């Protein structure tokens, strides 16, 4: 890990834009563990997980540098030796050998082998991980696998810590405060993805795309694209998902100046968190994340490929997305659909910096969803290197959305602010939107299509001269089942200051 700065970071894992699953990411790609959140908890000096002033050591309570009960040494200042009591070595200066007493090897220079005694491998050169015990769990404490205890580049250390955590009982990876320079996505692809990825503090654990790249195929042509920070993906889907990612700042600031940014077919690749496939059982939780300058989506649920399975039970809480290339949050859907989404306390601040079509602050394709305490602030249209993006606040997509609630919302400066997209015969149904302010829009404040809708206790005002505060589509809506009551103008009693909702940095 390199020089420390104040920042915040979030990470999610998946499969590279076609590098693992061909054609998986192309143009417009567009726990049972009830562990306490322990947000912003930083181990003190001498506690497991604490980091020495040079970043090299983790001091156990008995004062040993590694924390092994025999006082063996790990993480010398040059990172070169472990010096376990049996004379084995780990982390030679070239990163090539572990030299465990059984002669197995870990961390070869190409990153290809773990060399556990059963011959299984972890950390191959494409950054994929396995749950077969390839990680060196002996470097983990009883409560966590501290990234700083593992050797290699930031990319290698993180993947090795993940591989180790997957074979522990706690399944927790801890990131000490600091700046992590990454060139490959943080990948989660174990069939049993019960895992906690936790930063010491949101503002001070910064994951930097330096840049993250991936090799893919675009229209039959090999292409290098910018990649997501967290890649959560597995061909055929996950057997079990209980993944929590919290307390991170993810920074893609360098992407906008990298020539790869403009490669054809790469517009939708660099997401803060990308979910490429779903799971048979379990949940995904993203908490306390700041995502800066993603050239793709802030968070993208992208399980729409042939054979992909549902990504059910997703919770997104306390998230700030700034300057998204495309959507702040986007969801695709497999044939079976996605169910159970919660977005709570989220702010999307500017979108459409890399979109040649239509971007949205929040794009919903889930059944049984709740979106609450959310702000979307952006320009209505944005000229960008790929064309011109028309920006929407909250978009309920094309007939695939049923049974949901949107409450306590503030949207400012979009084209359409609240927009139901579905048309007959696949209309959206049973959706409630209430307690909201939409303002300074150039298209429509509230655009209504669907049946069994309740839209009430909202104020729509200060639109452009040609805009409409409310439009009810006479062909694609049902006045017999819909209840629509939107106030044309601002009423402080009816619509209090919802601009205070959402996470504000």
C-alpha positions as CSV (number, residue, x, y, z in Angstrom):
1,X,0.0,0.0,0.0
2,X,1.3,3.5,-0.9
3,X,1.2,6.9,0.8
4,X,-1.8,7.5,3.1
5,X,-4.4,10.2,2.5
6,X,-7.8,11.0,3.8
7,X,-10.4,9.4,1.6
8,X,-13.2,6.9,1.5
9,X,-13.6,3.5,-0.2
10,X,-16.1,0.9,-1.3
11,X,-15.4,-2.4,-3.0
12,X,-17.3,-5.1,-4.7
13,X,-16.1,-8.1,-6.6
14,X,-17.1,-9.7,-9.9
15,X,-15.8,-11.1,-13.2
16,X,-13.9,-9.0,-15.7
17,X,-15.6,-7.5,-18.7
18,X,-15.5,-10.6,-20.8
19,X,-12.1,-11.7,-19.6
20,X,-13.6,-14.5,-17.5
21,X,-17.0,-14.6,-19.1
22,X,-16.9,-13.8,-22.8
23,X,-19.2,-11.0,-24.0
24,X,-20.4,-10.5,-20.4
25,X,-19.7,-6.7,-20.4
26,X,-20.2,-4.8,-23.6
27,X,-21.6,-1.5,-24.9
28,X,-23.9,0.0,-22.3
29,X,-23.4,-2.8,-19.8
30,X,-25.1,-0.5,-18.6
31,X,-24.8,-13.2,5.9
32,X,-26.1,-15.1,7.7
33,X,-23.3,-13.6,9.7
34,X,-24.9,-11.0,12.0
35,X,-21.6,-9.3,12.7
36,X,-21.8,-5.9,14.2
37,X,-21.2,-3.1,11.7
38,X,-18.3,-1.7,13.6
39,X,-18.2,1.2,11.2
40,X,-15.0,3.3,11.4
41,X,-13.5,1.0,14.1
42,X,-9.7,1.2,14.0
43,X,-7.6,-1.2,16.0
44,X,-5.3,0.5,18.5
45,X,-1.5,-0.1,18.6
46,X,-0.8,-3.5,20.0
47,X,-4.2,-4.9,18.9
48,X,-4.8,-7.3,16.1
49,X,-5.1,-5.3,12.9
50,X,-3.1,-2.3,14.0
51,X,-0.5,-1.1,11.6
52,X,3.0,0.2,12.4
53,X,4.1,3.7,11.4
54,X,5.8,2.3,8.3
55,X,2.8,0.2,7.4
56,X,4.7,-3.0,7.6
57,X,3.6,-4.7,10.8
58,X,0.6,-5.8,12.7
59,X,1.2,-5.9,16.4
60,X,-0.4,-8.7,18.4
61,X,-1.3,-8.2,22.0
62,X,1.8,-10.0,23.1
63,X,4.0,-7.6,21.4
64,X,5.1,-10.0,18.6
65,X,5.3,-8.4,15.2
66,X,3.1,-11.0,13.5
67,X,1.2,-11.9,16.5
68,X,2.1,-15.6,16.4
69,X,2.2,-17.0,19.9
70,X,5.8,-18.0,19.4
71,X,6.9,-14.4,18.7
72,X,7.9,-15.2,15.1
73,X,8.5,-12.1,12.9
74,X,6.5,-11.1,9.8
75,X,6.6,-8.0,7.6
76,X,10.1,-6.7,8.1
77,X,10.5,-3.1,7.0
78,X,11.5,-4.2,3.5
79,X,8.7,-6.7,3.3
80,X,11.2,-9.5,2.6
81,X,11.0,-12.2,5.2
82,X,8.6,-13.8,7.6
83,X,11.1,-15.8,9.5
84,X,8.8,-18.2,11.2
85,X,10.3,-20.2,14.0
86,X,10.7,-23.3,11.8
87,X,13.0,-21.3,9.5
88,X,10.5,-21.1,6.6
89,X,10.4,-17.8,4.7
90,X,7.5,-15.8,3.2
91,X,7.5,-12.8,0.9
92,X,10.9,-12.8,-0.5
93,X,11.8,-9.5,-2.1
94,X,10.8,-10.8,-5.5
95,X,7.5,-12.1,-4.1
96,X,8.3,-15.5,-5.4
97,X,8.3,-18.0,-2.5
98,X,6.7,-18.8,0.7
99,X,8.9,-21.8,1.6
100,X,6.6,-23.4,4.1
101,X,8.1,-26.3,5.9
102,X,6.3,-28.7,3.5
103,X,8.0,-27.1,0.6
104,X,4.9,-25.6,-0.9
105,X,5.1,-22.2,-2.6
106,X,2.9,-19.1,-2.5
107,X,3.0,-15.9,-4.5
108,X,5.1,-16.8,-7.5
109,X,6.2,-13.8,-9.5
110,X,3.4,-14.3,-12.0
111,X,0.8,-14.6,-9.2
112,X,-0.2,-18.0,-10.5
113,X,0.2,-20.4,-7.6
114,X,-0.6,-20.6,-3.9
115,X,0.9,-24.1,-3.5
116,X,-1.1,-25.3,-0.6
117,X,-0.4,-28.9,0.3
118,X,-3.2,-30.3,-1.8
119,X,-2.0,-28.5,-4.8
120,X,-5.0,-26.2,-5.2
121,X,-4.3,-22.7,-6.5
122,X,-5.4,-19.2,-5.6
123,X,-4.6,-15.8,-7.1
124,X,-4.1,-16.6,-10.7
125,X,-2.8,-13.8,-12.9
126,X,-6.3,-12.6,-13.9
127,X,-7.0,-11.9,-10.2
128,X,-9.6,-14.6,-9.7
129,X,-9.9,-16.3,-6.3
130,X,-10.9,-19.7,-5.0
131,X,-12.5,-20.9,-1.9
132,X,-10.4,-24.1,-1.8
133,X,-8.1,-22.9,1.0
134,X,-5.4,-21.4,-1.2
135,X,-5.0,-18.3,1.0
136,X,-2.5,-18.3,3.9
137,X,-5.0,-18.2,6.7
138,X,-2.1,-18.5,9.2
139,X,-1.6,-14.7,8.6
140,X,-5.1,-14.0,9.9
141,X,-6.0,-13.3,13.5
142,X,-9.0,-14.9,15.3
143,X,-11.2,-12.1,14.1
144,X,-10.0,-10.9,10.7
145,X,-7.5,-11.2,7.9
146,X,-5.6,-7.9,7.8
147,X,-4.6,-6.9,4.3
148,X,-1.4,-5.3,5.6
149,X,-0.1,-8.7,6.7
150,X,0.0,-10.2,3.2
151,X,2.8,-9.7,0.7
152,X,2.8,-8.3,-2.9
153,X,1.3,-5.4,-4.6
154,X,-2.0,-3.9,-3.3
155,X,-3.9,-6.0,-5.9
156,X,-2.1,-9.2,-4.8
157,X,-2.4,-8.5,-1.0
158,X,-6.1,-7.9,-1.2
159,X,-6.9,-11.0,-3.2
160,X,-4.6,-13.1,-0.9
161,X,-6.4,-11.8,2.1
162,X,-9.8,-12.6,0.5
163,X,-8.6,-16.1,-0.3
164,X,-7.4,-16.6,3.3
165,X,-10.6,-15.2,4.8
166,X,-12.8,-17.6,2.8
167,X,-11.3,-20.5,4.8
168,X,-11.7,-18.9,8.2
169,X,-14.7,-19.0,10.5
170,X,-14.9,-15.2,10.7
171,X,-14.6,-14.6,6.9
172,X,-13.6,-11.0,7.5
173,X,-11.0,-8.9,5.5
174,X,-9.9,-5.8,7.2
175,X,-8.4,-2.8,5.3
176,X,-6.3,-0.4,7.5
177,X,-6.5,3.3,6.8
178,X,-4.5,4.2,3.7
179,X,-4.5,4.6,-0.1
180,X,-4.6,1.4,-2.2
181,X,-3.4,1.7,-5.8
182,X,-5.2,-0.9,-7.9
183,X,-4.8,-2.1,-11.5
184,X,-7.2,-5.1,-11.3
185,X,-10.7,-5.3,-9.9
186,X,-11.2,-6.7,-6.5
187,X,-12.8,-10.0,-7.4
188,X,-15.4,-12.1,-5.5
189,X,-16.1,-15.3,-7.4
190,X,-16.2,-18.1,-4.7
191,X,-19.3,-20.3,-5.0
192,X,-19.9,-19.7,-1.2
193,X,-19.4,-16.0,-1.0
194,X,-19.9,-15.5,2.8
195,X,-17.5,-12.6,3.3
196,X,-17.1,-9.2,5.0
197,X,-14.8,-6.6,3.4
198,X,-14.4,-3.8,6.0
199,X,-12.4,-0.6,5.9
200,X,-11.1,1.0,9.1
201,X,-12.9,4.2,8.2
202,X,-14.9,5.4,5.3
203,X,-12.9,8.6,4.7
204,X,-9.5,7.2,5.2
205,X,-9.6,3.9,3.3
206,X,-9.3,5.0,-0.3
207,X,-9.4,2.5,-3.2
208,X,-7.8,4.1,-6.3
209,X,-8.2,2.9,-9.9
210,X,-4.6,3.4,-11.0
211,X,-6.2,2.6,-13.6
212,X,-8.0,-0.8,-13.3
213,X,-8.0,-2.4,-16.7
214,X,-9.5,-5.5,-18.2
215,X,-9.3,-7.3,-21.5
216,X,-12.5,-7.9,-23.4
217,X,-14.0,-8.4,-26.8
218,X,-16.0,-5.6,-28.4
219,X,-17.8,-6.5,-31.6
220,X,-15.2,-9.3,-32.2
221,X,-12.3,-7.0,-31.6
222,X,-9.9,-7.5,-28.6
223,X,-10.2,-4.3,-26.5
224,X,-8.8,-3.0,-23.3
225,X,-11.4,-1.3,-21.1
226,X,-11.4,0.4,-17.7
227,X,-12.7,-2.1,-15.1
228,X,-14.9,-1.9,-12.0
229,X,-13.5,-1.6,-8.5
230,X,-15.5,-4.5,-7.0
231,X,-16.4,-7.3,-9.4
232,X,-18.9,-9.8,-7.9
233,X,-19.4,-12.5,-10.5
234,X,-19.3,-16.2,-11.1
235,X,-20.2,-18.2,-14.2
236,X,-23.5,-20.0,-13.4
237,X,-24.1,-17.9,-10.3
238,X,-23.2,-18.2,-6.7
239,X,-24.4,-21.0,-4.5
240,X,-24.5,-18.7,-1.5
241,X,-24.1,-15.0,-1.1
242,X,-23.7,-13.2,2.3
243,X,-21.4,-10.4,1.4
244,X,-21.0,-7.1,3.2
245,X,-18.8,-4.3,1.8
246,X,-18.5,-1.2,4.1
247,X,-16.4,1.8,5.0
248,X,-14.6,2.6,1.7
249,X,-14.0,5.5,-0.6
250,X,-13.6,4.4,-4.2
251,X,-11.9,6.9,-6.5
252,X,-11.8,6.7,-10.3
253,X,-10.5,10.2,-10.7
254,X,-7.6,9.2,-13.0
255,X,-9.9,7.4,-15.4
256,X,-11.2,10.6,-17.1
257,X,-7.7,11.4,-18.3
258,X,-6.6,7.9,-19.3
259,X,-6.8,7.2,-23.1
260,X,-8.5,3.9,-22.4
261,X,-11.5,5.9,-21.2
262,X,-12.4,6.6,-24.8
263,X,-11.9,3.1,-26.3
264,X,-15.0,2.1,-28.3
265,X,-17.4,-0.2,-26.5
266,X,-16.0,0.6,-23.1
267,X,-18.5,3.2,-21.9
268,X,-20.2,1.0,-19.3
269,X,-17.3,-0.9,-17.7
270,X,-15.8,1.1,-14.8
271,X,-18.4,0.7,-12.1
272,X,-17.8,1.3,-8.4
273,X,-19.4,-2.1,-7.6
274,X,-20.5,-4.5,-10.3
275,X,-22.6,-7.6,-9.8
276,X,-22.3,-9.8,-12.8
277,X,-24.5,-12.7,-11.7
278,X,-26.9,-13.6,-8.9
279,X,-27.1,-16.3,-6.2
280,X,-29.3,-19.1,-5.1
281,X,-29.6,-17.9,-1.6
282,X,-28.4,-15.0,0.6
283,X,-27.9,-11.3,0.4
284,X,-25.6,-8.5,-0.6
285,X,-25.1,-5.4,1.6
286,X,-23.2,-2.3,0.6
287,X,-22.8,0.3,3.4
288,X,-20.9,3.5,4.1
289,X,-19.4,3.9,0.6
290,X,-18.3,7.0,-1.3
291,X,-17.9,6.4,-5.0
292,X,-16.1,9.2,-6.9
293,X,-15.9,9.7,-10.7
294,X,-16.9,6.2,-11.9
295,X,-16.9,6.2,-15.7
296,X,-19.7,3.6,-15.6
297,X,-22.3,3.1,-12.9
298,X,-21.8,3.9,-9.3
299,X,-23.4,0.6,-8.5
300,X,-24.4,-1.8,-11.2
301,X,-26.5,-5.0,-10.9
302,X,-25.8,-6.5,-14.3
303,X,-27.1,-10.0,-14.2
304,X,-28.9,-10.0,-17.5
305,X,-26.9,-12.5,-19.5
306,X,-28.2,-15.8,-20.9
307,X,-28.4,-18.2,-17.9
308,X,-27.8,-15.6,-15.2
309,X,-29.8,-16.0,-12.0
310,X,-31.5,-13.5,-9.8
311,X,-29.7,-11.1,-7.5
312,X,-32.2,-11.0,-4.7
313,X,-32.0,-9.3,-1.3
314,X,-29.7,-6.3,-1.9
315,X,-29.3,-3.6,0.7
316,X,-27.6,-0.3,-0.2
317,X,-27.2,2.1,2.7
318,X,-25.3,5.4,3.4
319,X,-23.9,5.8,-0.1
320,X,-22.6,8.9,-1.9
321,X,-22.0,8.8,-5.7
322,X,-20.3,11.8,-7.3
323,X,-19.9,12.5,-11.0
324,X,-21.0,9.2,-12.4
325,X,-20.3,8.5,-16.1
326,X,-23.6,6.7,-16.4
327,X,-26.2,5.9,-13.7
328,X,-25.7,6.3,-9.9
329,X,-27.5,3.0,-9.4
330,X,-28.5,0.7,-12.3
331,X,-30.1,-2.7,-12.3
332,X,-30.5,-5.1,-15.2
333,X,-32.6,-8.2,-14.7
334,X,-32.5,-11.9,-15.7
335,X,-35.4,-13.8,-17.1
336,X,-36.5,-14.7,-13.6
337,X,-36.3,-11.1,-12.4
338,X,-34.8,-9.6,-9.2
339,X,-36.6,-9.2,-5.9
340,X,-36.1,-7.4,-2.6
341,X,-34.1,-4.2,-3.0
342,X,-33.5,-1.6,-0.2
343,X,-31.8,1.8,-1.0
344,X,-31.7,4.0,2.1
345,X,-29.8,7.2,2.7
346,X,-28.2,7.7,-0.7
347,X,-27.2,10.8,-2.6
348,X,-26.3,10.9,-6.3
349,X,-24.5,14.1,-7.2
350,X,-24.2,14.6,-11.0
351,X,-24.5,11.9,-13.7
352,X,-24.1,11.5,-17.5
353,X,-20.4,12.2,-17.9
354,X,-19.8,9.2,-20.1
355,X,-23.3,8.3,-21.5
356,X,-24.4,8.7,-25.1
357,X,-28.0,8.1,-24.3
358,X,-30.1,8.4,-21.1
359,X,-28.6,8.3,-17.6
360,X,-30.5,8.1,-14.3
361,X,-29.7,8.8,-10.7
362,X,-31.5,5.6,-9.7
363,X,-32.7,3.1,-12.2
364,X,-35.0,0.5,-10.8
365,X,-35.7,-3.0,-12.2
366,X,-36.7,-4.8,-9.0
367,X,-39.9,-6.3,-7.6
368,X,-40.6,-5.7,-3.9
369,X,-38.4,-2.6,-3.4
370,X,-38.0,0.3,-1.0
371,X,-36.2,3.5,-1.9
372,X,-36.1,6.1,0.8
373,X,-34.2,9.1,1.9
374,X,-32.6,9.8,-1.5
375,X,-31.4,12.9,-3.3
376,X,-30.5,13.2,-7.0
377,X,-28.9,16.4,-8.2
378,X,-27.7,16.8,-11.7
379,X,-27.9,18.7,-15.0
380,X,-30.8,17.9,-17.3
381,X,-28.5,17.2,-20.2
382,X,-24.7,16.8,-20.4
383,X,-22.4,17.0,-23.3
384,X,-19.6,14.5,-22.9
385,X,-16.9,12.8,-25.0
386,X,-19.3,10.1,-26.2
387,X,-22.2,12.3,-27.1
388,X,-25.0,13.9,-25.1
389,X,-26.7,12.3,-22.1
390,X,-30.3,13.1,-21.1
391,X,-30.5,12.7,-17.4
392,X,-33.4,11.4,-15.3
393,X,-33.8,11.5,-11.5
394,X,-35.5,8.2,-10.5
395,X,-36.6,5.9,-13.4
396,X,-38.9,2.9,-12.9
397,X,-38.1,0.8,-15.9
398,X,-40.0,-0.8,-18.7
399,X,-42.7,-2.9,-17.2
400,X,-40.5,-5.1,-15.0
401,X,-41.3,-3.4,-11.7
402,X,-44.0,-4.4,-9.3
403,X,-44.7,-3.8,-5.6
404,X,-42.5,-0.9,-4.4
405,X,-42.3,2.2,-2.4
406,X,-40.3,5.4,-3.0
407,X,-40.5,7.9,0.0
408,X,-38.6,11.0,1.2
409,X,-37.1,12.0,-2.1
410,X,-35.5,15.2,-3.4
411,X,-34.7,15.6,-7.2
412,X,-33.3,18.7,-8.8
413,X,-32.2,19.7,-12.2
414,X,-33.0,16.7,-14.4
415,X,-35.0,16.1,-17.6
416,X,-37.8,13.9,-16.1
417,X,-37.6,13.9,-12.3
418,X,-39.7,10.8,-11.5
419,X,-40.4,8.7,-14.5
420,X,-42.4,5.5,-15.1
421,X,-41.1,4.0,-18.3
422,X,-43.2,0.9,-18.9
423,X,-45.8,0.8,-21.6
424,X,-48.7,-1.6,-22.3
425,X,-48.9,-4.6,-22.2
426,X,-46.1,-4.7,-19.6
427,X,-47.1,-1.8,-17.3
428,X,-45.6,-1.3,-13.9
429,X,-48.0,-2.0,-11.0
430,X,-48.5,-1.4,-7.3
431,X,-45.9,1.3,-6.8
432,X,-46.2,4.2,-4.2
433,X,-44.3,7.4,-4.4
434,X,-44.9,9.9,-1.6
435,X,-43.3,12.7,0.4
436,X,-41.1,14.3,-2.3
437,X,-39.9,17.5,-3.9
438,X,-38.9,17.7,-7.6
439,X,-37.7,21.0,-9.0
440,X,-35.8,22.8,-11.8
441,X,-36.5,20.0,-14.3
442,X,-36.6,20.6,-18.0
443,X,-39.0,17.8,-19.0
444,X,-41.6,16.5,-16.6
445,X,-41.7,16.6,-12.8
446,X,-43.7,13.4,-12.4
447,X,-44.4,11.3,-15.5
448,X,-47.0,8.6,-14.8
449,X,-47.6,5.3,-16.5
450,X,-48.9,2.1,-14.9
451,X,-51.7,0.7,-12.8
452,X,-52.5,0.6,-9.1
453,X,-50.1,3.5,-8.4
454,X,-50.3,5.9,-5.5
455,X,-48.5,9.2,-6.0
456,X,-49.1,11.7,-3.2
457,X,-47.8,14.3,-0.8
458,X,-45.4,15.7,-3.4
459,X,-44.4,19.1,-4.7
460,X,-43.4,19.7,-8.3
461,X,-42.2,23.2,-9.2
462,X,-39.7,25.6,-10.8
463,X,-39.5,23.6,-14.1
464,X,-38.4,25.1,-17.4
465,X,-41.0,27.2,-19.3
466,X,-41.9,24.3,-21.6
467,X,-41.9,21.7,-18.8
468,X,-44.9,20.0,-17.1
469,X,-45.1,19.6,-13.4
470,X,-47.2,16.4,-13.9
471,X,-48.1,14.2,-16.9
472,X,-50.4,11.2,-16.8
473,X,-50.1,9.1,-20.0
474,X,-53.8,8.5,-21.1
475,X,-52.9,5.3,-23.0
476,X,-50.5,3.7,-20.5
477,X,-52.1,4.5,-17.2
478,X,-55.3,3.4,-15.5
479,X,-57.3,6.2,-13.8
480,X,-59.6,3.7,-12.2
481,X,-56.8,2.2,-10.1
482,X,-54.4,5.0,-9.8
483,X,-54.3,7.7,-7.1
484,X,-52.3,10.8,-8.3
485,X,-52.1,14.0,-6.2
486,X,-49.1,16.2,-6.9
487,X,-49.0,19.8,-5.8
488,X,-48.1,22.3,-8.5
489,X,-45.7,24.6,-6.6
490,X,-44.0,24.5,-3.2
491,X,-46.0,24.1,0.0
492,X,-43.8,24.0,3.1
493,X,-46.5,22.1,5.1
494,X,-47.1,19.5,2.4
495,X,-43.5,19.2,1.3
496,X,-40.9,20.0,4.0
497,X,-37.2,20.3,3.2
498,X,-36.6,16.9,1.5
499,X,-33.3,18.3,0.1
500,X,-31.8,17.3,3.5
501,X,-32.3,13.6,2.7
502,X,-29.7,11.3,1.4
503,X,-26.1,11.0,2.5
504,X,-24.3,14.4,2.4
505,X,-20.5,14.4,2.6
